[in-house]
Amino acid sequence: MQEDLLSGSPFDGHQDAHRSGHPAADGGPDAVLAGLDPEQRAVATALHGAVCVLAGAGTGKTRAITHRIAYGVRSGVYQPQQVLAVTFTARAAGEMRGRLRQLGAEGVQARTFHAAALRQLQYFWPRAVGGPVPQLLERKVQLVAEAAGRCGLRVQRTELRDLTAEIEWAKVTQTGPDDYPAAVAKSGREAPRDPAETAQVYRVYEETKSRRGNIDFEDVLLLTAAILEDRPDIADQVRAQYRHFTVDEYQDVSPLQQRLLDQWTGPGGGASLCVVGDASQTIYSFTGATPDYLLGFRTRHPEATVVKLVRDYRSTPQVVHLANGLLAQARGEAARHRLELVSQREAGPDPVYTEYEDEPTEAENTARRIKDLLAAGVRASEIAVLFRTNGQSEVYEQALADLGVPYQLKGAERFFERPEVRDAGVLLRGAARAASDPVTDGAPDLAGQVRAVLATRGFTAEPPAGSGAVRDRWESLAALVRLAEEFERGRTAAGQGTDLAAYVAELDARAAAQHAPAVEGVTLASLHAAKGLEWDAVYLVGLTEGTLPIIYAKTDEQIEEERRLLYVGVTRARKHLTLSWALSRSPGGRASRKPSRFLDGLRPGSSAPGARPAGRGGRGGEAGERSAGRRVRGPVTCRVCGRALTEAVERKLRRCESCPSTMDEALYERLREWRAAQAREQGAPAYVVFTDATLMAIAEDVPANRQELAGISGVGAMKLDKYGAAVLSLCAGEEPVRDPVDVTDDQPDEPA
């Protein structure tokens, strides 16, 4: 009898194999299909060959694939012990096992890639290699630290996380130490330190691990795939055991996982393979995940059945409309395969867009709105505040604590429990006790003293390049500096003095208030940690340029992944959705921030990139009545807030000077350079060509044709003929060209 290669786990659920007791498990196989929509039913009944399920957020993908497996088992097409379903988290695998038991499909294996591979490796190692199975390293950080030391590198604790992550990325992308620097350069990856140094540590880490007879989690996949490649007899045994494979979250597979999957299924298409995923939810490329295998599935399997799930059962039409609009502006290969979701729920409230003066005000108002929801009967566990980086959590932890709202932090330590914050507290406490401290002596204010103390542990005024643990550590320490600024400002306004000791006491009080246990609490989480979860109410906060997209996202693909990250955040909401941003970091600070570009064309008063839809600043009204060279005079209202404009500059910009700008700053600089060249050529002042206000209006509206350019105040018929072609070329990102019509016009445009 064929032995089950993955048996023996306490999570297998074999003890329930002969007692279903669940209503869904009763009746014939067709009972499994009851309640499925047409597309889900198409998935469930596609039992043979290759099947690709493109499933949008909230469309019931887990329901579809578990019912497919159960229908295959109960109709006799599948033997349960011949089915292997793999996913990426133990939580998702556990949920799948539970659903399969309820559907009467006990005996089916549902595991993570690593768990499935580890069982096979342990089973076949004595036969394929001989001797005891290498010991698995649960955590590789300590060995990475040792390897760095052997290389003569001094690496701080937080840097070890980044080094470890780089080694993991290299291994899942099947990149060896010698090839790592070139791979980093080719991928455009922002390496946390010199790639040559990382490669050296990587090499020593591998040598040390091998010498001691250890393996890490990436080795589990590598070694299992290698055994199946080198030993056809073992590969045949695995393929005889498992004939039917299901892969959830297929957009997140790495090259190494795909290599192992290819060995499991074998050549010739003998096994049936069902993959399910959504390229628009690919947000883990920094770990080596790629949607290429999902997007290229039909190329590798031309005969594959493809089913799209687009009926959204999670979110209201208002939330779905926003999600669709967000992806409509996306670019790249994943965007070409985006799914247009269709909500199946009743209408709900419109998403709320809110702009605040500063971050503390944003947090305080968010907390108050949450308290109002709680008073209206929404459970705390059905509310989430989602942000881009873990460093943003502290101000929301404090705001909720101040109002007595319980919360729980997901995917990260509470702010005051983070190692760097605890270490900083010790340093600040010591500096506060010292009668005289050369580190803080001479600092102009409290914030300066805090910066000086933290500088002894490597804190700098500017953030480090790239992402990872070093950046997270900097964000946490920067939050302590901001707290010092706010604390001093508040005490000064109240007529109270302040010093380092008072600030340390404030930190201790905040830490004590935020350590209260919270069982039923509002979830605080990063957008990455929110993947796969959902809530009735979601607050997406800190949506500014430089935060989302994050400042170190440089390439087009990195920017698009940031957009997908926001899409994931939007689609976590069932009913209530609030999106907010702050114009400055601290109270009284310069309002220099701009709302995220991803909200252009979606939030009221904004236009989509490269487009000017009806409704913005009268494009569908006043501007709609214009033709090239003809202007209709009349009242002008702010495109953002709707206020009637009277000042010349504001009328030209079609917004209040205090309202947020959507200006393309790079285009503005190109226009200024071009204007300067024109002015030199004519021997005239620059404003004779176009005033600054007109250039700003062009850079905000980015006209796509002569009619749209003519609709901008300050662009008359003569200037349109003389400069129109050049300006439109610049707006299109091209080199400026000269119009065939050369009209002498030495009159300045409208006064600014």
C-alpha positions in Angstrom: 0.0 0.0 0.0 1.3 3.4 -0.9 2.4 5.3 2.2 1.2 8.8 2.8 4.4 10.9 2.6 3.0 13.7 4.7 1.1 11.7 7.3 1.7 11.9 11.0 1.2 15.6 11.6 -1.2 16.6 14.4 -2.8 19.0 11.9 -3.7 16.5 9.3 -7.2 15.9 10.6 -7.3 12.2 9.8 -9.0 11.5 13.0 -12.2 13.0 11.5 -12.0 10.9 8.3 -15.1 8.8 9.2 -17.3 11.3 10.9 -18.3 14.4 9.0 -21.3 15.5 10.9 -21.5 18.7 8.8 -24.5 19.6 6.8 -22.4 20.5 3.8 -20.9 17.0 3.9 -24.3 15.3 3.6 -25.9 14.3 0.3 -24.3 13.5 -3.0 -21.5 15.4 -4.8 -23.9 17.9 -6.3 -24.7 19.2 -2.8 -21.2 20.6 -2.7 -22.1 22.9 -5.7 -25.2 24.3 -4.0 -24.8 28.0 -3.3 -21.9 28.7 -5.7 -22.2 31.4 -8.3 -21.7 30.5 -11.9 -18.0 31.3 -12.0 -17.3 29.5 -8.7 -19.3 26.5 -10.0 -17.1 26.5 -13.2 -14.0 26.3 -11.0 -15.5 23.5 -8.8 -16.4 21.4 -11.8 -13.1 21.8 -13.7 -11.5 18.7 -12.3 -9.0 17.7 -15.0 -5.9 19.2 -16.5 -4.6 22.7 -15.8 -6.9 25.3 -14.3 -6.1 28.9 -13.7 -8.4 30.9 -11.4 -8.0 34.7 -11.6 -9.7 35.8 -8.4 -10.2 39.4 -7.4 -10.3 40.5 -3.8 -13.4 39.4 -1.9 -14.6 37.1 -4.7 -14.7 33.8 -2.7 -11.5 32.2 -4.1 -11.0 29.9 -1.0 -14.7 28.9 -1.3 -14.2 28.1 -4.9 -11.1 26.0 -4.6 -12.1 24.1 -1.5 -15.5 23.2 -3.1 -13.5 22.1 -6.2 -11.4 19.7 -4.1 -14.5 18.5 -2.2 -16.5 17.9 -5.4 -13.6 16.0 -6.9 -13.3 13.8 -3.8 -17.0 13.2 -3.3 -17.6 12.5 -7.0 -14.9 9.9 -7.0 -12.6 11.7 -9.4 -10.0 12.4 -6.7 -8.7 10.1 -4.0 -8.3 12.4 -0.9 -4.8 11.1 -0.2 -3.7 12.0 -3.7 -4.6 15.7 -3.3 -2.1 18.3 -2.1 -3.1 22.0 -1.6 -0.4 24.5 -0.8 -0.5 28.0 0.3 1.8 30.6 2.0 0.8 30.9 5.6 -0.1 28.4 8.3 -3.3 30.4 9.0 -4.5 30.0 5.4 -3.6 26.3 5.4 -5.5 25.8 8.6 -8.5 27.6 7.3 -8.4 25.4 4.1 -8.2 22.2 6.2 -11.2 23.3 8.3 -13.3 24.0 5.2 -12.4 20.7 3.6 -13.5 18.8 6.7 -16.8 20.6 6.7 -17.3 19.6 3.1 -16.6 16.0 3.8 -13.1 16.0 2.1 -11.1 14.6 5.0 -7.7 13.2 4.2 -6.7 16.0 1.8 -3.4 17.6 2.6 -3.4 21.4 3.0 0.0 22.8 3.9 2.4 25.6 3.3 5.1 25.1 0.7 7.7 24.7 3.4 5.7 22.3 5.6 5.0 20.0 2.6 8.6 20.1 1.4 10.0 19.4 4.9 7.9 16.3 5.4 9.2 15.0 2.0 12.8 15.9 2.8 12.6 14.1 6.2 11.0 11.0 4.7 13.5 10.7 1.7 16.7 11.9 3.2 18.0 8.6 4.6 17.3 6.9 1.2 18.6 9.7 -1.1 21.5 11.0 1.0 22.0 8.8 4.0 22.7 9.6 7.6 20.7 11.8 9.9 18.5 14.6 8.5 20.3 18.0 8.9 19.1 20.1 11.8 16.7 22.9 10.8 17.7 26.4 11.8 14.5 28.0 13.2 16.2 31.4 13.1 19.2 32.2 11.0 20.0 35.6 12.5 22.6 34.3 14.9 24.5 32.4 12.3 24.4 35.5 10.0 25.8 37.6 12.8 28.6 35.0 13.2 29.3 35.0 9.5 29.5 38.8 9.5 32.0 38.8 12.3 34.1 36.2 10.5 34.1 38.7 7.6 35.4 41.5 9.9 32.2 43.4 9.6 30.6 45.2 12.6 26.8 44.9 12.1 24.2 46.3 14.4 21.4 44.2 15.6 18.8 45.9 13.3 21.2 45.5 10.3 21.2 41.8 10.9 17.6 41.6 9.9 18.3 43.3 6.6 21.3 41.0 5.9 19.2 38.0 6.7 16.4 39.2 4.4 18.9 39.7 1.6 20.3 36.2 2.0 16.7 34.8 1.9 15.9 36.8 -1.2 19.0 35.5 -2.9 18.2 31.9 -2.1 14.5 32.0 -3.2 15.6 33.7 -6.5 18.2 31.0 -6.8 21.1 33.4 -6.7 24.4 32.3 -5.4 26.9 34.4 -3.4 29.1 35.1 -6.4 26.1 36.3 -8.5 24.4 38.3 -5.8 25.9 41.8 -6.7 25.0 41.4 -10.4 21.5 40.2 -9.5 20.9 43.2 -7.2 22.0 45.6 -10.0 19.8 43.9 -12.6 16.7 43.8 -10.4 17.0 47.5 -9.3 16.8 46.3 -5.8 17.7 48.8 -3.1 20.4 46.8 -1.2 20.7 47.7 2.5 24.5 47.7 2.3 27.4 47.1 -0.1 26.4 44.1 -2.2 30.0 42.9 -2.2 29.9 42.8 1.6 26.6 41.0 1.6 27.9 38.5 -0.9 30.8 37.8 1.4 28.6 37.3 4.5 26.3 35.1 2.4 29.2 32.9 1.3 30.6 32.5 4.8 27.1 31.8 6.2 26.5 29.0 3.7 29.9 27.5 4.4 29.4 27.6 8.2 25.9 26.2 8.0 27.1 23.3 5.8 30.0 22.5 8.0 27.8 22.2 11.0 25.2 20.1 9.3 22.4 22.7 9.5 19.9 23.7 6.9 17.6 26.8 6.8 14.0 27.1 5.5 15.2 28.0 2.0 17.4 24.9 2.0 14.3 22.8 2.6 12.9 23.8 -0.7 16.2 23.7 -2.5 17.1 20.2 -1.2 13.7 18.7 -1.8 13.7 20.0 -5.4 17.3 18.7 -5.9 16.4 15.2 -4.7 13.4 15.0 -7.0 15.6 16.2 -9.9 18.4 13.8 -9.2 16.5 10.7 -8.2 13.8 9.8 -10.8 12.7 6.9 -8.6 11.9 9.2 -5.7 10.2 11.7 -8.0 8.1 8.9 -9.5 7.0 7.9 -6.0 6.0 11.4 -5.1 4.1 11.8 -8.3 2.3 8.5 -7.8 1.3 9.7 -4.3 0.0 13.1 -5.4 -2.0 13.4 -8.6 -3.9 16.6 -7.9 -2.4 20.0 -6.9 -3.9 23.3 -5.8 -1.8 26.4 -5.3 -3.4 29.3 -3.5 -2.0 32.9 -3.8 -0.1 31.9 -6.9 0.9 35.5 -7.6 3.3 35.2 -4.6 5.3 32.2 -5.7 9.1 32.6 -5.9 11.3 31.0 -8.6 12.4 28.4 -6.0 8.8 27.5 -5.1 7.9 27.2 -8.8 10.9 24.9 -9.3 9.7 22.6 -6.6 6.1 22.7 -7.9 7.4 21.7 -11.3 9.0 18.6 -9.8 5.9 17.7 -7.9 3.7 17.8 -11.0 6.3 16.3 -13.3 6.7 16.5 -17.1 3.9 15.6 -19.5 1.0 17.0 -17.6 0.2 13.8 -15.8 -1.1 15.6 -12.7 -3.9 18.0 -12.5 -2.9 21.5 -11.4 -5.2 24.3 -10.2 -3.6 27.7 -9.4 -5.5 30.7 -8.0 -4.3 34.3 -7.6 -4.6 38.0 -8.5 -1.7 39.8 -10.0 -3.2 43.1 -8.6 -2.4 41.8 -5.1 1.3 41.1 -5.7 2.9 43.1 -2.9 5.8 40.9 -1.8 8.3 41.2 -4.6 11.0 42.3 -2.1 10.9 38.7 -0.8 11.3 37.2 -4.3 7.6 36.8 -5.1 6.7 37.4 -8.7 3.3 37.3 -10.6 5.1 36.2 -13.8 4.1 32.5 -13.3 0.4 33.4 -12.8 0.5 35.8 -15.8 2.3 33.3 -18.0 0.3 30.2 -17.0 -1.6 30.0 -20.3 1.7 30.2 -22.2 3.1 27.2 -20.2 -0.3 25.4 -20.3 -2.0 26.4 -23.6 -4.9 23.9 -22.9 -5.6 25.4 -19.4 -9.1 26.3 -18.3 -9.2 29.9 -17.2 -12.0 31.2 -14.9 -12.3 34.8 -13.6 -13.9 35.5 -10.3 -15.1 39.1 -10.2 -18.2 39.1 -8.1 -17.1 40.8 -4.9 -19.1 39.6 -1.8 -17.0 41.5 0.7 -17.3 45.2 -0.1 -20.0 47.7 -1.0 -20.4 49.1 -4.5 -18.8 52.4 -3.2 -15.7 50.6 -2.0 -15.5 48.4 -5.1 -15.8 51.5 -7.4 -12.8 53.1 -5.7 -10.8 49.9 -5.9 -11.6 49.6 -9.6 -10.7 53.3 -10.2 -7.4 52.8 -8.4 -6.4 50.0 -10.8 -7.7 51.7 -13.8 -4.7 54.1 -13.6 -2.2 51.3 -13.1 0.5 50.5 -15.7 2.6 47.4 -16.5 2.0 43.7 -17.1 0.0 43.1 -14.0 -2.3 46.1 -14.8 -3.1 44.6 -18.2 -4.6 41.6 -16.4 -6.5 43.5 -13.8 -10.0 42.3 -12.9 -13.0 44.7 -12.9 -14.8 43.8 -9.7 -18.6 43.8 -9.4 -20.0 44.3 -5.9 -22.8 41.9 -4.8 -23.6 43.9 -1.7 -26.1 46.6 -1.0 -25.0 50.2 -1.3 -23.2 51.7 1.6 -21.6 55.1 2.5 -19.2 56.8 0.1 -15.5 56.6 1.0 -14.5 59.6 3.0 -11.4 61.7 2.0 -10.0 63.9 4.7 -7.0 66.3 4.7 -5.4 67.4 8.0 -2.9 70.1 8.9 -0.5 67.7 10.7 -0.1 64.1 11.7 -1.2 64.4 15.3 -4.4 66.0 14.2 -4.9 63.2 11.7 -4.4 60.6 14.4 -6.6 62.4 17.0 -9.5 62.8 14.5 -9.2 59.3 13.3 -9.4 58.1 16.9 -12.5 60.2 17.5 -14.2 58.8 14.4 -13.4 55.3 15.6 -15.0 56.1 19.0 -18.1 57.3 17.2 -18.3 54.1 15.2 -18.0 52.1 18.5 -20.8 54.2 20.0 -22.9 53.3 16.9 -22.5 49.6 17.6 -19.5 48.6 15.4 -17.3 46.2 17.2 -13.7 47.2 17.9 -12.4 44.1 16.3 -14.2 45.1 13.1 -12.2 48.3 12.7 -8.7 48.7 11.4 -6.2 51.6 11.0 -3.8 50.7 8.2 -0.5 52.5 7.4 2.5 52.1 5.1 5.3 51.7 7.7 5.4 50.4 11.2 7.0 53.6 12.3 3.6 55.4 11.8 1.9 53.4 14.5 3.0 55.3 17.6 0.8 58.4 17.0 -2.3 56.2 16.5 -1.4 54.0 19.5 -1.3 57.2 21.6 -4.4 58.8 20.1 -6.5 55.6 20.7 -5.1 55.2 24.2 -5.9 58.8 25.1 -9.6 58.1 24.3 -9.6 54.8 26.1 -10.1 52.8 22.9 -8.5 49.4 23.1 -6.3 48.3 20.2 -4.1 45.5 19.0 -1.0 45.9 16.9 -0.7 43.3 14.2 2.5 42.2 12.5 4.8 44.4 14.6 5.8 45.1 18.2 4.1 47.9 20.1 6.0 51.1 19.7 7.4 51.2 23.2 8.3 47.5 23.1 10.5 47.8 20.0 14.2 47.1 20.8 15.4 50.4 19.4 12.9 52.3 21.4 13.7 50.5 24.6 17.4 51.1 24.1 16.7 54.7 23.4 14.7 55.0 26.6 17.7 53.7 28.6 20.1 56.2 26.9 17.7 59.1 27.5 17.1 58.1 31.1 20.8 58.1 31.7 21.3 61.5 30.0 18.4 62.9 32.1 20.0 61.8 35.4 23.5 63.2 34.5 24.2 66.6 36.1 26.3 67.5 33.1 26.4 65.5 29.9 28.9 66.4 27.1 26.5 64.7 24.6 23.6 67.1 25.3 25.5 70.2 26.4 25.1 72.9 23.9 21.9 71.5 22.3 19.5 74.4 21.6 16.3 72.7 22.8 14.8 69.5 24.0 14.5 68.0 20.5 18.2 68.8 19.9 19.1 67.0 23.1 17.2 63.9 22.1 18.8 64.0 18.6 22.2 64.3 20.2 21.6 61.3 22.5 20.2 59.1 19.7 23.1 60.1 17.4 25.3 58.1 19.7 23.5 55.1 18.3 23.7 56.1 14.7 20.6 58.2 14.3 20.9 60.8 11.5 18.9 63.8 10.4 18.2 62.2 7.0 16.7 58.7 6.6 18.8 55.8 5.3 18.3 54.7 1.7 16.1 51.8 1.0 13.7 49.8 3.1 14.2 47.1 5.7 15.1 46.9 9.4 17.5 49.8 9.3 14.8 52.1 7.8 12.3 50.8 10.4 14.7 51.5 13.2 15.3 55.1 11.9 11.5 55.7 11.7 11.1 54.6 15.3 13.9 56.9 16.5 12.6 59.8 14.4 9.2 59.3 16.1 10.9 59.9 19.4 12.4 63.2 18.1 9.0 64.3 16.9 7.5 63.5 20.3 10.1 65.7 21.9 9.2 68.5 19.5 5.5 68.2 20.3 6.1 67.8 24.0 8.2 70.9 24.2 5.8 72.9 22.1 2.8 71.9 24.3 4.6 72.6 27.5 5.8 76.0 26.3 2.3 76.9 25.2 1.0 76.0 28.7 3.7 78.2 30.3 5.5 75.2 31.7 9.2 74.6 31.5 10.6 71.3 30.2 13.8 69.3 30.3 15.0 65.9 29.4 13.8 64.4 32.7 10.3 65.6 32.1 10.3 64.2 28.6 11.5 60.8 29.9 8.7 60.8 32.4 6.3 61.5 29.5 7.6 58.6 27.6 7.2 56.3 30.6 3.6 57.5 31.1 2.8 56.9 27.4 4.4 53.4 27.5 2.3 52.5 30.6 -0.9 53.7 29.0 -0.3 51.7 25.8 0.6 48.5 27.5 -3.0 47.9 28.8 -4.2 44.5 27.6 -6.7 44.6 24.7 -8.7 41.6 23.8 -11.5 43.2 21.8 -9.5 46.0 20.1 -9.1 48.1 17.0 -6.5 46.6 14.7 -3.4 48.7 13.9 -1.4 47.2 11.0 0.8 47.9 8.1 -0.7 47.4 4.7 1.5 44.4 4.1 0.3 42.8 7.4 -3.3 43.4 6.4 -3.2 41.1 3.4 -5.8 38.4 3.6 -7.8 40.1 6.3 -11.0 42.2 6.3 -12.9 44.6 8.5 -16.2 46.4 8.5 -14.4 49.8 8.8 -11.0 50.6 7.5 -9.0 53.9 8.0 -6.2 54.3 5.5 -3.9 57.0 7.0 -0.8 58.9 6.0 -1.5 58.8 2.3 1.1 61.3 1.2 3.8 61.4 -1.5 6.9 60.0 0.0 5.0 57.6 2.2 2.7 56.0 -0.4 4.4 55.6 -2.7 7.3 55.3 -0.3 10.2 57.6 -1.1 12.6 54.8 -2.0 10.3 53.4 -4.7 12.1 54.6 -7.8 11.4 52.3 -10.7 8.0 52.1 -12.6 7.5 48.6 -11.2 8.3 49.7 -7.7 5.7 52.5 -8.0 3.1 50.1 -9.3 3.7 47.7 -6.4 3.0 50.7 -4.1 -0.3 51.3 -6.0 -1.2 47.6 -5.5 -0.4 48.0 -1.8 -3.0 50.7 -1.6 -5.4 48.6 -3.6 -5.0 45.8 -1.0 -5.8 48.3 1.7 -8.9 49.6 0.0 -10.3 46.1 -0.6 -9.9 45.2 3.1 -13.0 47.3 3.9 -16.5 45.9 3.8 -18.5 49.0 4.4 -16.8 52.0 5.9 -13.7 53.4 4.2 -11.8 56.6 5.2 -8.7 57.8 3.4 -6.6 60.6 5.0 -3.4 62.5 4.8 -1.6 65.4 6.6 0.0 68.4 5.0 2.8 68.6 7.6 4.5 66.3 10.0 4.1 68.4 13.2 1.7 71.1 14.4 2.8 74.5 13.0 5.1 72.8 10.5 5.3 73.8 6.8 2.4 72.4 4.8 4.6 71.0 2.1 3.2 67.5 1.8 0.9 66.4 -1.1 -1.7 63.7 -1.2 -0.6 60.5 -2.7 -0.6 60.5 -6.5 -2.6 57.3 -6.4 -5.7 59.4 -5.3 -5.5 61.7 -8.3 -8.8 61.4 -10.2 -10.4 59.6 -7.3 -10.7 62.1 -4.5 -13.0 65.0 -5.0 -11.4 68.0 -6.7 -8.5 66.1 -8.3 -7.9 64.9 -11.8 -6.4 61.7 -13.1 -2.8 61.9 -14.2 -2.6 63.2 -17.8 -6.4 63.8 -17.9 -8.8 66.5 -17.0 -12.2 64.9 -16.3 -15.4 66.9 -16.1 -16.0 68.4 -12.8 -12.5 69.7 -12.0 -12.3 73.5 -12.0 -15.2 73.7 -14.5 -13.7 71.5 -17.2 -17.1 70.2 -17.8 -18.7 73.7 -17.4 -16.7 76.8 -18.2 -13.9 75.0 -19.9 -16.3 72.8 -21.8 -17.5 75.8 -23.6 -14.1 76.8 -24.7 -12.5 76.1 -28.0 -8.9 76.7 -29.0 -8.1 80.4 -28.9 -11.5 81.4 -27.3 -12.2 81.9 -23.6 -15.5 82.3 -21.9 -15.4 84.8 -19.0 -17.3 84.0 -15.8 -17.0 83.1 -12.2 -14.0 80.8 -11.4 -14.3 78.4 -8.4 -11.5 76.4 -6.7 -11.1 73.0 -8.2 -10.4 71.6 -4.7 -12.8 73.2 -2.2 -15.2 75.0 -4.6 -14.7 78.5 -3.2 -15.2 81.4 -5.6 -11.8 82.8 -6.6 -11.0 86.5 -6.8 -7.2 86.8 -6.8 -5.5 86.8 -10.2 -3.0 84.0 -9.4 -5.7 81.8 -7.8 -8.0 82.3 -10.8 -5.2 81.3 -13.1 -4.4 78.2 -11.0 -8.2 77.6 -10.5 -7.5 76.8 -6.9 -6.9 78.6 -3.6 -3.3 79.1 -2.8 -3.9 77.2 0.4 -5.5 74.2 -1.2 -3.2 71.2 -2.1 -1.5 71.3 -5.4 -1.3 68.5 -7.9 1.5 70.1 -9.8 4.0 67.9 -11.7 7.1 69.5 -10.3 9.4 67.8 -12.8 7.3 69.2 -15.7 7.3 72.6 -14.0 11.1 72.7 -13.9 11.3 71.6 -17.6 8.9 74.4 -18.5 11.0 76.9 -16.6 14.1 75.8 -18.4 12.4 76.0 -21.8 11.0 79.4 -21.0 14.4 80.7 -20.0 15.8 79.5 -23.3 13.0 81.2 -25.2 13.6 84.5 -23.3 17.3 84.4 -24.1 16.6 83.8 -27.7 14.1 86.8 -27.8 16.2 89.0 -25.6 13.1 89.6 -23.5 12.1 89.0 -19.8 10.9 85.5 -19.0 7.4 86.6 -18.1 6.9 87.8 -21.7 6.8 84.1 -22.7 4.7 82.9 -19.8 4.4 84.0 -16.1 5.2 81.6 -13.3 1.5 81.3 -12.5 0.7 80.1 -16.0 3.6 77.6 -16.0 2.2 76.3 -12.6 -1.3 76.0 -14.1 0.1 74.0 -17.1 2.1 71.7 -14.7 -1.0 71.1 -12.6 -3.4 70.4 -15.5 -0.9 68.8 -18.0 -2.9 69.5 -21.1 -3.0 66.7 -23.7 -4.0 68.8 -26.8 -4.3 72.4 -28.1 -7.8 72.8 -26.9 -6.9 71.9 -23.3 -3.9 74.1 -23.5 -6.0 77.0 -24.8 -8.3 76.5 -21.8 -5.6 77.6 -19.4 -5.6 81.2 -18.3 -2.7 83.1 -19.8 -2.5 81.0 -23.0 -4.0 83.3 -25.6 -4.4 82.5 -29.3 -1.1 84.1 -30.3 0.8 82.3 -27.6 -0.9 79.1 -28.5 0.3 79.4 -32.1 3.8 80.4 -31.1 4.5 78.1 -28.2 1.7 75.4 -28.2 3.6 72.6 -29.9 6.6 73.1 -27.7 4.6 73.1 -24.5 2.5 70.1 -25.5 5.7 68.2 -26.3 7.1 69.0 -22.9 3.8 67.9 -21.3 4.1 64.6 -23.1 7.6 64.1 -21.8 9.2 64.8 -25.2 11.8 67.3 -26.4 10.1 70.7 -27.3 9.4 71.3 -30.9 8.7 74.7 -32.6 5.4 75.4 -34.2 5.3 76.0 -37.9 3.5 79.3 -37.2 6.0 81.8 -35.9 4.0 84.8 -34.7 5.7 87.8 -33.1 4.1 88.4 -29.7 6.0 90.5 -27.2 3.0 91.0 -24.9 3.1 89.3 -21.6 0.3 86.9 -20.6 -2.4 87.9 -18.1 -0.9 89.6 -15.0 0.0 87.5 -12.1 
